[in-house]
């Protein structure tokens, strides 16, 4: 319906929005025309949020069917559903998409997208050229296996970090002859922040038909900036009917927080209170800031965010799986938790504790409930498709009608001399628009730099508290012996005989634990990096900066000059700003504890060694701060350059659009009669479309 208006796209941005809504609606209709309706359950969250291990525990009793070491370069959308045979369907990049990846890699861009593209090209070099060409040209292919183990081996070749075909794969879908999978599909998504554009598009297409979402956020970095962007970009207006927020990897948060608590119970209570508060704050931000979320989904998001489920896949494994099925990371975390319980709480972690920390009964119940509610959820989804779409159309049509009327009124009230005055006024405004853009972006950069500098100074002070090591008290048992007489006076032959008597003594001693030092360094690094990223995100965030730019620009255009009418340019400014993509800061520290772990182990009891350990701790903390400062300066420099490019691009774009719009208006005023007639015809068509949508809405 709206494609017939495409010729007006450049004049009225609402038309492109209408085309997109109609496109989404058609995709949904295709889904409901299929014979069998599957409930679509999406597992979402950042890379490294634990989605694959969560699914392995939920669907495959912990068996690592889905590779758990996904990275930004290997993460792709993976769909699991019922099928008559064990099969894997692989979708490769097209030749055109691969050429784009090569182009980005060759550009040498020091961005996430550039690095991932370079890694994909390097990985693909292990395959011969003919095989690469075959995969790119074939589009997709299916591979079959005899059982789940065989499918697991095949899957690793196409999605594992070292899989020979992994770099060429855009998405995977595997079917299993497991009756429990009938009627629904589970999808492990890489997220809309996927650095590979074609994979992001694949996720976007899937999101149009997603019914239930399990959103995983790491407890140690709960609902951070990246999660915020995923929630804002993935869920709004996509039709999700149920959302479960999972505060995952709860075990890692306990390791971070437990050293300051008196018991496991106190640690859990503190974490749940603090993280729930974060989630409720995020829910309030959604209500206050809208975040682009449709009204009918605001309640869903607020309710879900206010009631997070705290869970640990590792704890579930500790309670449910044999030790030989644990990964190396699981063994390491298990030992750390046991040491924490023994050293800090003087307690043991029981089977009941593991099950409580895992909290998988709640997750399984939510998962099974979604399956049980399949018919109801699908019916709700089907009922809401048309009204949701028509409501969105109605909003855009109302805006479009108003914009066309404004254009007609403008033409009716203006002549060529008026347009020439407008043009002169606009030329004056163009200079000030560029200045406003430059000032607003420079202010954001300077504020971010100043706050980061202050925070780095504070982090230097924080080193003092993290450099303190608690002296622990240990005890050991020693055995001593002495000779005592065993002669008897009335037995002369025993005179001079002796026997050895043994006695046991408990000796207390002081010692330092190198593990404590390692934990101090890890906690200092994680906390410091998070504070820097968080502070930066508040100053240079998409929402805040776009709002500031919008206010500044519209204020600049809001002039009482008779030579300039800003009304027609406001929508264009808002449209340009809404498409603005702003940079992110992400600090990765790598290994920061090797200085300690390589030189110390076991209990450090010698005073000289104790002093040496403290010295190594201070050096490690200095190294962490140095890495943070170096990484921040490097990335902040990149961000500054990106903002400068945005400043130049946006300024040029706005100026060109305004100039083009004025030129078009000039042409239209010259042919005023014909142009008004054209706009009247367009208005009549749009009003008819609006009435048609209103009639359809009235039937619901």
C-alpha positions in Angstrom: 0.0 0.0 0.0 2.6 2.5 1.1 5.2 1.6 -1.6 3.1 3.6 -4.0 4.2 6.7 -2.1 7.9 6.0 -2.6 8.5 9.0 -4.9 7.8 11.2 -1.8 10.4 9.5 0.5 12.9 12.3 0.3 10.3 14.9 1.1 8.5 13.1 3.9 10.5 10.6 6.1 7.2 9.3 7.6 6.7 7.4 4.3 9.8 5.2 4.8 8.6 4.4 8.3 5.2 3.3 6.9 6.9 1.1 4.4 9.0 -0.6 7.1 5.9 -1.2 9.3 4.1 -2.7 6.3 7.1 -4.9 5.5 7.1 -6.2 9.1 3.4 -6.9 8.9 3.8 -8.9 5.7 6.5 -11.0 7.3 4.3 -11.7 10.3 1.4 -12.7 8.0 3.6 -15.2 6.1 4.4 -16.8 9.5 0.7 -17.2 10.3 -0.1 -18.7 6.9 2.1 -21.7 7.8 0.3 -24.9 8.7 1.9 -25.4 12.1 2.6 -22.5 14.3 5.8 -22.8 16.4 6.3 -20.8 19.6 9.5 -18.9 19.2 11.7 -18.6 22.3 14.6 -16.2 22.0 17.7 -16.3 24.3 19.2 -12.8 24.2 22.1 -11.0 25.8 25.6 -9.8 25.1 28.4 -12.1 23.9 29.8 -13.9 27.0 26.5 -13.5 28.9 26.4 -17.3 29.2 23.5 -17.9 26.7 25.0 -21.1 25.2 25.8 -22.7 28.6 22.4 -21.7 29.8 20.8 -23.4 26.9 23.0 -26.5 27.2 21.9 -26.8 30.8 18.3 -26.2 30.0 17.9 -28.5 27.0 20.8 -30.9 27.0 21.5 -31.7 30.7 24.7 -29.7 30.5 26.1 -31.5 27.5 28.1 -28.9 25.5 26.1 -29.2 22.3 26.3 -25.5 21.7 29.8 -24.1 21.8 30.2 -22.0 24.9 33.2 -19.9 23.9 31.5 -17.7 21.4 33.3 -14.4 20.6 32.2 -11.4 18.6 33.8 -12.9 15.5 32.1 -16.3 15.8 28.7 -15.5 17.3 25.8 -16.1 15.0 22.1 -16.8 15.2 21.5 -20.4 16.0 18.0 -22.0 15.9 17.0 -25.3 17.5 13.8 -27.1 16.6 12.2 -30.5 16.1 13.0 -32.6 13.0 12.7 -36.2 11.9 16.5 -36.5 11.8 19.6 -35.0 13.4 20.5 -32.3 10.9 22.4 -29.0 10.7 21.4 -26.3 8.1 24.1 -23.7 7.5 23.6 -20.3 5.9 26.8 -18.8 4.5 27.6 -15.2 3.7 26.9 -14.2 0.1 29.7 -13.1 -2.1 28.6 -9.5 -1.8 28.5 -9.7 2.1 32.0 -11.4 2.2 33.4 -8.7 -0.1 32.1 -6.1 2.3 33.8 -7.9 5.2 37.0 -8.0 3.2 36.7 -4.3 2.4 36.3 -3.4 6.1 39.2 -5.7 7.1 41.5 -4.1 4.5 40.6 -0.6 5.7 42.6 -1.3 8.9 39.9 0.4 11.0 40.8 0.1 14.7 37.1 -0.6 15.6 35.3 -3.7 16.9 33.9 -4.1 13.4 37.3 -3.7 11.8 39.0 -6.2 14.2 36.2 -8.8 13.8 36.4 -8.5 10.0 40.2 -9.0 10.1 39.8 -12.0 12.4 37.2 -13.6 10.0 39.5 -13.1 7.0 42.4 -14.6 8.9 40.4 -17.6 10.0 39.1 -18.2 6.5 42.6 -18.3 5.1 42.9 -21.8 6.5 40.4 -23.0 3.8 41.5 -23.2 0.2 40.1 -20.6 -2.2 37.9 -23.1 -4.1 36.1 -24.2 -0.9 35.6 -20.5 0.2 34.1 -19.8 -3.2 31.8 -22.9 -3.0 30.4 -21.9 0.4 29.8 -18.3 -0.6 28.1 -19.3 -3.9 26.0 -22.2 -2.5 24.1 -20.0 -0.1 23.2 -22.7 2.3 23.5 -26.5 2.8 22.4 -29.2 5.2 24.6 -31.8 7.0 23.2 -34.9 8.6 24.3 -36.9 11.6 23.3 -40.2 13.2 22.9 -38.9 16.8 23.4 -35.9 19.1 27.1 -36.6 19.6 27.7 -36.7 15.8 25.8 -33.4 15.4 27.8 -31.8 18.2 31.1 -32.7 16.3 29.7 -31.2 13.1 28.3 -28.1 14.8 31.8 -27.3 16.2 33.2 -27.1 12.7 30.6 -24.5 11.7 30.2 -22.4 15.0 33.2 -23.2 17.2 35.9 -20.7 17.8 38.4 -22.9 15.8 35.8 -24.4 13.3 37.2 -24.5 9.8 34.0 -23.2 8.3 33.0 -20.8 11.2 34.3 -17.6 9.6 32.0 -18.1 6.5 28.8 -18.9 8.5 26.1 -16.3 9.0 23.5 -18.4 10.8 22.8 -22.1 11.7 19.7 -24.1 12.4 19.7 -27.6 13.7 16.8 -30.1 14.1 16.6 -32.9 16.6 14.1 -35.8 16.7 13.3 -35.0 20.4 9.5 -34.9 21.1 9.9 -32.2 23.8 10.9 -29.8 21.0 7.7 -30.2 19.0 5.7 -27.1 18.7 8.4 -24.6 19.5 11.8 -23.3 18.5 14.7 -21.9 20.6 17.0 -19.3 19.2 20.4 -18.3 20.6 20.9 -14.7 19.2 24.2 -12.8 18.9 22.5 -9.5 19.6 21.8 -6.3 17.6 25.3 -5.1 18.7 26.8 -7.8 16.5 29.7 -6.1 14.7 28.9 -7.9 11.4 26.1 -6.0 9.7 24.6 -9.0 7.8 24.3 -11.1 10.9 22.6 -8.1 12.7 20.1 -8.1 9.9 19.5 -11.8 10.4 18.7 -11.2 14.0 16.5 -8.2 13.2 14.4 -10.4 10.9 14.1 -13.1 13.5 13.0 -10.6 16.1 9.9 -9.7 14.1 8.5 -13.2 15.0 9.8 -13.7 18.5 7.2 -14.5 21.1 9.1 -15.2 24.4 12.5 -13.8 25.5 14.9 -14.9 28.1 17.2 -11.9 28.5 20.5 -12.8 30.2 22.6 -10.1 31.9 25.8 -10.9 33.9 25.2 -10.3 37.6 28.7 -8.8 37.9 27.9 -6.2 35.3 24.2 -6.1 35.6 22.2 -4.2 33.0 25.2 -2.2 31.8 25.2 0.1 28.8 25.4 -2.7 26.3 22.5 -4.5 27.9 20.6 -1.2 27.9 21.2 -0.8 24.1 20.1 -4.4 23.5 16.9 -3.9 25.4 16.2 -0.6 23.5 17.1 -1.9 20.0 15.9 -5.5 20.1 12.6 -5.5 22.0 10.6 -2.4 21.3 7.6 -2.8 18.9 8.7 -6.3 17.9 5.7 -8.1 19.4 7.4 -10.0 22.3 4.6 -11.2 24.6 6.7 -12.5 27.6 10.0 -11.5 28.9 12.1 -13.2 31.6 15.1 -11.1 32.9 17.9 -13.5 34.1 20.7 -12.1 36.3 23.1 -14.9 35.2 26.5 -16.0 36.4 25.4 -15.3 40.0 28.4 -17.3 41.2 30.8 -14.7 39.8 29.0 -11.9 41.6 29.2 -13.9 44.9 33.0 -14.2 44.4 33.2 -10.4 43.9 31.0 -9.5 46.9 31.5 -12.4 49.4 34.8 -11.2 50.8 33.1 -8.3 52.4 30.3 -10.4 54.0 29.9 -12.6 57.0 28.0 -15.5 55.3 26.7 -16.8 52.0 23.2 -15.8 53.1 24.2 -12.2 53.7 26.1 -12.1 50.4 23.0 -13.4 48.5 20.7 -10.9 50.2 23.0 -7.9 49.6 23.4 -8.8 45.9 19.7 -9.4 45.2 18.8 -6.2 46.9 21.4 -4.2 45.0 20.7 -5.8 41.6 17.0 -5.6 41.9 17.4 -1.9 42.7 19.4 -1.4 39.5 16.6 -3.3 37.5 13.8 -1.2 39.0 15.8 2.0 38.2 16.1 0.8 34.6 12.4 0.1 34.5 11.7 3.7 35.7 14.0 5.0 33.0 12.0 3.2 30.4 8.7 4.7 31.7 10.3 8.2 31.9 12.3 8.2 28.7 10.0 5.9 26.7 13.1 4.4 25.0 11.1 4.1 21.8 9.0 1.4 23.4 5.3 1.1 22.4 2.9 1.7 25.3 1.6 -1.9 25.2 5.2 -3.2 25.8 6.2 -0.7 28.5 4.2 -2.6 31.1 5.8 -5.9 30.0 9.3 -4.4 30.3 8.7 -2.7 33.6 7.2 -5.9 35.2 10.0 -8.1 33.9 12.9 -5.8 34.8 11.4 -5.3 38.3 11.5 -9.1 39.0 14.8 -10.5 37.8 15.6 -14.2 38.2 19.0 -14.7 39.9 20.7 -17.9 38.5 23.9 -19.7 38.1 24.5 -22.4 35.4 27.8 -23.4 37.2 26.0 -23.9 40.5 23.4 -26.0 38.7 26.3 -28.1 37.3 28.0 -28.4 40.7 24.7 -29.8 42.1 23.6 -31.9 39.2 26.5 -33.1 37.0 29.4 -35.5 37.7 32.7 -33.8 38.2 34.2 -35.3 35.0 31.5 -33.4 33.1 32.6 -30.0 34.5 34.7 -27.7 32.3 38.1 -26.4 33.5 36.5 -23.0 34.3 33.8 -24.7 36.4 36.5 -26.5 38.4 38.3 -23.2 39.0 35.1 -21.4 40.1 34.1 -24.3 42.3 37.5 -24.2 44.1 37.3 -20.4 44.5 33.8 -20.6 46.1 34.8 -23.4 48.5 37.9 -21.4 49.5 35.8 -18.3 50.0 33.3 -20.2 52.2 36.1 -21.7 54.3 38.2 -18.7 54.7 35.6 -15.9 55.1 32.5 -17.6 56.4 34.1 -20.7 58.1 31.4 -22.8 56.5 30.8 -25.3 53.8 28.6 -24.9 50.7 26.1 -27.6 50.8 24.1 -29.4 48.0 21.1 -27.3 49.0 23.2 -24.1 48.7 24.2 -25.0 45.1 20.6 -25.7 44.1 19.4 -22.4 45.6 22.2 -20.4 43.9 21.4 -22.2 40.6 17.7 -21.4 40.9 17.1 -23.5 37.8 13.7 -24.8 39.1 12.4 -21.2 38.6 14.0 -21.0 35.1 12.7 -24.4 34.1 9.3 -23.5 35.3 9.3 -20.3 33.3 10.5 -22.2 30.2 7.9 -25.0 30.6 5.2 -22.5 31.3 5.9 -20.8 28.1 5.6 -24.1 26.3 2.3 -24.9 28.1 1.0 -21.4 27.3 2.0 -21.9 23.6 -1.6 -21.9 22.2 -2.6 -18.8 24.4 0.6 -16.9 23.5 0.4 -17.6 19.8 -3.3 -16.6 19.8 -2.4 -13.4 21.6 0.4 -12.8 19.2 -1.9 -13.4 16.2 -4.6 -11.2 17.6 -2.2 -8.3 18.3 -0.4 -8.4 14.9 -2.9 -6.3 13.0 -3.9 -3.8 15.8 -0.3 -3.2 16.8 0.7 -2.6 13.2 -2.3 -0.5 12.4 -1.7 1.6 15.5 1.9 2.2 14.5 0.7 3.1 10.9 -1.9 5.5 12.3 0.7 7.5 14.3 2.9 7.9 11.1 -0.1 8.7 9.0 -1.2 11.5 11.4 2.3 13.0 11.3 2.3 12.6 7.5 -1.0 14.4 7.0 0.2 17.3 9.2 3.5 17.5 7.3 1.6 17.7 3.9 -0.8 20.3 5.2 2.2 22.4 6.4 3.8 22.1 3.0 0.6 23.2 1.2 0.1 26.2 3.6 3.7 27.2 3.0 3.3 27.2 -0.7 0.0 29.1 -0.5 1.5 31.8 1.7 4.9 32.2 0.0 6.1 33.7 -3.3 9.6 33.6 -4.9 10.8 36.7 -2.9 9.8 35.0 0.3 11.8 31.9 -0.5 14.8 34.0 -1.4 14.5 35.7 2.0 14.3 32.2 3.6 17.4 31.2 1.7 19.3 34.2 3.0 18.1 33.6 6.5 19.0 29.9 6.2 22.6 30.8 5.0 23.0 32.7 8.2 21.6 29.9 10.2 23.8 27.3 8.5 26.9 28.8 10.1 25.3 28.9 13.5 24.0 25.3 13.1 27.6 24.1 12.5 28.7 26.1 15.5 26.0 24.6 17.7 26.9 21.1 16.6 30.6 21.7 17.2 30.0 23.3 20.6 27.6 20.6 21.8 29.9 17.7 20.8 33.0 19.5 22.1 31.2 20.0 25.4 30.4 16.3 25.7 34.0 15.4 24.8 35.5 17.8 27.3 33.1 16.8 30.1 33.9 13.1 29.5 37.6 13.8 29.5 37.4 15.9 32.7 35.2 13.4 34.6 37.5 10.5 33.4 40.6 12.4 34.6 38.9 13.0 38.0 37.9 9.3 38.2 41.4 8.1 37.3 42.7 10.2 40.2 40.1 8.6 42.5 41.1 5.2 41.2 44.7 6.0 42.2 43.4 6.7 45.8 41.4 3.5 45.7 44.6 1.5 45.3 45.3 2.1 49.0 42.3 0.1 50.2 42.9 -2.7 47.6 46.6 -3.0 48.6 45.7 -4.1 52.1 46.0 -7.8 52.7 44.4 -9.5 55.7 46.8 -11.5 57.7 45.3 -14.9 58.3 45.9 -17.2 61.3 46.7 -20.8 60.7 47.6 -23.6 62.9 49.6 -26.8 62.6 50.2 -29.8 64.8 53.7 -30.7 65.8 54.9 -33.8 67.7 57.7 -33.7 70.3 59.4 -36.6 72.1 61.4 -37.0 75.3 63.0 -39.8 77.1 61.7 -40.8 80.6 62.9 -43.4 83.1 61.0 -46.6 83.2 63.2 -48.3 85.9 61.7 -49.6 89.1 63.6 -49.4 92.4 62.8 -52.9 93.5 63.9 -54.3 90.1 67.6 -53.6 89.9 67.9 -55.0 86.5 65.6 -52.2 85.1 67.7 -49.5 86.5 68.8 -47.1 83.8 66.0 -48.1 81.4 64.2 -45.4 79.5 61.2 -45.0 77.1 60.2 -42.4 74.6 57.1 -40.3 75.3 55.4 -38.4 72.5 53.2 -35.3 72.9 51.3 -33.2 70.4 51.3 -29.4 70.3 49.1 -27.0 68.3 51.1 -24.0 67.0 49.4 -20.9 65.7 51.1 -18.8 63.0 50.3 -15.8 60.7 50.3 -16.1 57.0 49.2 -14.3 53.8 47.2 -16.0 51.0 48.3 -15.2 47.5 44.7 -15.9 46.4 43.6 -12.9 48.4 46.0 -10.7 46.5 44.8 -12.1 43.2 41.2 -11.4 44.2 42.2 -7.8 45.2 43.7 -7.2 41.8 40.8 -8.7 39.9 38.2 -6.8 41.9 40.1 -3.5 41.5 40.4 -4.0 37.8 36.8 -5.0 37.3 35.5 -2.2 39.5 37.8 0.5 38.0 37.0 -0.4 34.4 33.3 -0.5 35.1 33.4 2.9 36.7 35.3 4.4 33.8 32.9 2.9 31.2 29.8 3.9 33.3 30.9 7.4 33.7 31.8 7.8 30.1 28.4 6.2 29.1 26.5 8.8 31.1 28.2 11.7 29.3 28.4 10.3 25.7 25.3 8.2 25.4 23.1 7.9 22.4 20.0 9.1 24.3 21.6 12.0 26.2 23.7 13.4 23.4 20.9 13.1 20.8 18.6 14.9 23.1 21.1 17.7 23.7 21.8 18.1 20.0 18.1 18.1 19.2 17.4 20.8 21.8 20.4 22.9 20.8 19.5 22.7 17.0 15.8 23.4 17.4 16.5 26.2 19.8 18.9 27.7 17.2 16.2 27.4 14.5 13.5 28.8 16.7 13.9 32.4 15.6 11.4 35.2 15.3 13.1 36.4 12.1 10.7 37.2 9.4 13.2 35.8 6.9 13.3 32.3 8.4 10.5 29.8 9.3 11.9 26.7 11.0 8.7 24.7 11.0 9.5 22.7 7.8 13.0 21.8 9.0 12.3 20.5 12.4 11.1 17.1 11.3 14.1 16.7 9.0 16.5 17.6 11.9 14.8 15.0 14.2 15.0 12.4 11.5 18.7 13.0 10.9 19.5 12.8 14.6 17.5 9.6 15.1 19.8 7.8 12.7 22.9 9.0 14.4 25.1 6.1 15.6 27.3 7.0 18.5 30.5 5.3 19.7 30.9 3.1 22.8 33.8 2.6 25.2 34.7 -0.9 26.2 37.8 -1.5 28.3 39.3 -5.0 28.3 42.2 -5.6 30.8 43.2 -9.2 30.0 45.4 -11.0 32.5 46.4 -8.7 35.4 47.4 -11.2 38.0 50.3 -13.2 36.4 52.8 -11.1 38.4 51.4 -12.7 41.6 50.4 -16.1 40.4 53.8 -16.8 38.8 55.7 -16.0 42.0 53.6 -17.1 44.9 51.6 -20.2 45.8 50.3 -21.7 49.0 50.5 -20.0 52.4 53.1 -17.3 52.7 54.5 -17.4 56.2 58.0 -15.9 56.1 58.0 -12.2 56.9 60.3 -11.4 54.0 58.0 -13.3 51.6 55.0 -11.5 53.1 56.6 -8.1 52.4 57.5 -9.3 48.9 53.8 -10.4 48.2 52.6 -7.0 49.3 55.1 -5.4 47.0 54.0 -7.5 44.1 50.3 -6.7 44.9 51.1 -2.9 44.7 53.0 -3.4 41.4 50.0 -5.4 40.0 47.6 -2.7 41.1 49.8 -0.1 39.4 49.9 -2.1 36.2 46.0 -2.4 36.3 45.7 1.4 36.6 48.3 1.9 33.9 46.4 -0.5 31.6 43.1 1.3 32.3 44.6 4.7 31.7 46.4 3.5 28.5 43.3 1.7 27.2 41.1 4.7 28.1 43.3 7.2 26.3 43.5 5.0 23.3 39.8 4.4 23.0 38.9 7.9 24.0 41.0 9.2 21.2 39.1 6.9 18.8 35.8 8.1 20.2 36.9 11.8 19.8 37.8 11.1 16.2 34.5 9.4 15.6 32.6 12.3 17.2 34.5 14.7 15.0 33.6 12.7 12.0 30.0 12.7 13.1 30.2 16.4 13.7 31.4 17.0 10.2 29.1 14.4 8.5 26.0 15.6 10.4 26.7 19.2 9.8 27.3 18.7 6.1 24.2 16.4 5.9 21.9 18.9 7.6 23.2 21.8 5.5 22.8 19.9 2.3 19.3 18.8 3.2 18.2 22.3 4.2 19.7 23.7 1.0 18.1 21.0 -1.1 14.8 21.5 0.6 15.0 25.2 -0.1 15.9 24.6 -3.7 12.9 22.2 -4.0 10.6 24.8 -2.4 11.9 27.4 -4.8 11.0 25.2 -7.7 7.7 24.4 -6.2 6.8 28.1 -5.6 7.7 28.8 -9.3 5.2 26.1 -10.2 3.0 26.9 -7.3 -0.3 26.0 -8.9 0.9 22.6 -10.1 2.7 21.8 -6.9 -0.2 22.6 -4.7 -2.3 20.4 -6.9 0.2 17.5 -6.5 0.3 17.9 -2.7 -3.5 18.1 -2.6 -3.7 14.8 -4.5 -1.1 13.3 -2.2 -3.0 14.5 0.9 -6.3 13.0 -0.5 -4.5 9.6 -1.0 -3.0 9.7 2.5 -6.3 10.7 4.1 -8.0 7.7 2.3 -5.2 5.4 3.6 -5.7 6.9 7.1 -9.5 6.3 7.0 -8.8 2.7 5.8 -6.5 2.1 8.7 -9.0 3.7 11.1 -11.8 1.4 9.8 -9.5 -1.7 10.3 -8.7 -0.6 13.8 -12.4 -0.1 14.6 -13.0 -3.8 13.9 -10.7 -4.9 16.8 
